[in-house]
């Protein structure tokens, strides 16, 4: 399969996840894109293709989100994202992904095995969750799972959780995009590839958002936990295979 076909397939799957679940996009997109390109191209083009399709999602989600939670998480992400990007530029990506995957897998497993486990929506917890998300996003572009673990752990209703996820991850994406600009890692090739993938990603995002409206409360939480566990397991397993074989 040609690199462009791989990229188009990745954009379609990632876009559907963005529209439906509001997260999981990077975990789908980044590994697939790195089969044909490099990690830097993956994280940069993901930011670029998500800019326009995320606007209507953000517009609808903003009135439903918990603004205090978003404020504290945003502060944590803003502080930690530049450190993650700095490591991206010098560290071996598989080592970073392995550590991140193991930590996330342990956290999600605890939530699955202990359904009553929840996190209080305090300023400290919000800052820590935002910092973990920002740092992870800087290292490998996968910033959704740390935030989702915290947001799902509050036991809020599904529409509030999804709205908070859309708002936070869109703002975190903008922080990372500005950080990429500061490090000067955009290229003409990144812009060209992003313009090619944008229509496919946007259409898939719209379709995923339509499908969300037919999902019940309990089903949404089960599906999100299952997706989180799968993402974490694949992330850790893929990195472990690359490191130890």
N, C-alpha and C positions, 0 to 999 in steps of 0.2 A: 504494500500500500504506500502511495506517495506521501511525503510529509504534509502536503496541503490537505489531502483527504483525511489524514489523521487529525489535523487541526480542526477541520470542519465537523468531524464526528465529535470531537471533544467539546467544541462550542455548543453543539446541539444538546448534548447530555448536560453540560454544566448550566446552560441557560434554563432548561426545564427545572433543574434543582433550585436555581435562584428564584424562579417564579413561584414554585410550589412550596418549598421548605424554607426559602430565604437563606439557606446556607448549604454547605456541601459542595459549593461551586468550585472552590480552589482544589479540593481533594480530587475531584473528578478531572478538572481541566489541567492542573499542573503536571501530574504524572504522565498523562497522555501526550501533552505537548512536548515533554522532555524526551519522549521516544523519537521525536523527529527534530527537535531543536535543543536549546539548552535551558537551564533553570532560569536564567535571567530573562530570556525571551518569554518564558511561560508566565512569570509573575508580572512582567511589564505589560504584555498584551492582555492579560486578564483584567488589569486595571483599566486599560483603554477601552476594551469592548464593553465593559460594564457601566461606563459613565452614562451613556444615553438611556439604555433600557432601565437602569435603576431609578431614573427620575420619576416616572409615574408611580412606581412602587413606593418610593419615599413620600411622594405627595399624599398618597392614600394612607400610609402608615403613620405619618407624623402626628396627626390629631389623636391617635389611639395609644401612643407610646407613653411610658412612664418617664417623664422628663428628668426627675431626680436621679433615677437609675442610669439614664443615658449620660447625665452630667458626670457622675463619678466614674463610670466606665470610660467615658471619653478622655477624662484627665489621665487615667492610668495608661490608656493606649497611646496618648500623645507623648507621654514621658518615655515609654518603653520602645516604641516603634523604631526610632533612629538607632538604638543599640542593636536591634535585630537585623536591620539592614546592613549595619557595619559588619556584623558577623557573616552575613550572606556573602559579602565581598571577599572574605578571607578564609572562611572555614569550609570544610568538606561537607556538602549538603546532606549526604547520607547519614553522617554522624548526628547532625542536628535533628533530622527527621526521625531517627531511631529513638532518641531520648524523648522527643515530643510525643511520638506514637505510644511509647510505653506508659508515660505519665497519663495521657488521655485515656488509654485503655483501662488503666486502673481506676480512674475516676468514673468512667461510664459504667464499668462493671459493678462498682459500689452502688450506683444509682439503680441499676437493674436488679441486683440482689436484695437491695433494701429499698423498696418502693416508698417507704415513709421518709427517706432521707431528703432533707431540703436545706436550702441556704437562705438565711435572712437577708433581706435587701437593705444592708447597711452601707454607709459610705466606704468603710474599710473593705468590705467584700466586693463592692463595685469597683473600687480602684484596683484591687488585686486581680479581679477577673479581666478588667480592661487591659491591665499591664501584661498579663499572660497572653491575651489575644494579640496585642500589639507586638510583643516580642516574637511570638510564633509567626505572625504574619511577616515580620521583617526578615526572619531567617529563611522561610521557605514559601511564603505567600499563602499559607494555610492558617488563616486567623479565625475562622468560624467556630470550630469545635470548642476551644476554651470558653468563648463567650456563650455558646449554646448550653454547655454544661451548667453554667451559673444561671442562665435565664430559665432553663427548664427546671432547675432545682428549686426555684421559688414557688412552684406549683401554681402559677398564674394560669388563667384560661388561655386557650390556644390562640385566639386572635390577638390578645395582648402580647403573648410570647412572640408570635410571628412579627407583630408590628415593632416590638423592641428590637428584634433580631435584624429586621430590615434597616431600621434607623441606625443602629450601632454599626453594623457591618458596612453600610454605605459611607458613614462618616469615617470609619477606620480605613476604608479603601481610599478616601480622599487624603487622609493623613499619610498613608503609604505612598500615594501618587506624588504628593508634594516632596516626600523624602527621596523618592527616586529622582525627581527633578533636581533636588539639591545635590545628589551624588552624580548627576549628569550621565545617567545610564540609558536614556532613551536614544534610539537610533532610527534612521529612516526606514530600515527594514522592519522594525517593530511597528511603526505607523502603517506601513503598507499591508502587513499581515493583519493588523487589527481592523483596517477598513474592509478587508476581504471577509473576515469572520463576523463582523458586526451584524449584518442582516440575519444570518442564521441564529446567532445568539439572541438577538432581540425577539425574533419570532418564537423561539423555544421558551423564552422567559414569559412572554404573553400567554402562551398555551399552559405553562405550568401554573401561573396565577389563576387562570380560569378553573383548573382542576382542584385547587385548594378549597374553593367554596363548597365542594361536595363532600368534604371530609369532616367526620365528627370529632368531638373533643378527645375522647379516650383513644381513638384510632390515631389521631395526630401525634399524641404523646408517645404511643408505642412505636409508631413509625420513626419519629425523630430519635428516640433512644436506640432503635435498631440501626438507623443510618449512622449515628454517632459511633456506635460500637464497631460497625463495619469499617468506617473510615479510619478509626484508630488502629484496628487490627491490620488493615491493608498498609497503612503508613508504617507501622512498626515492622511488619513482616517483610515488606519490600526493602526497607532500609537494612534490616538484618541480613537478608539474602545477599544484598550488594556488599555488605561489610565483611561477612564471614564465609563467603564462597570464592 
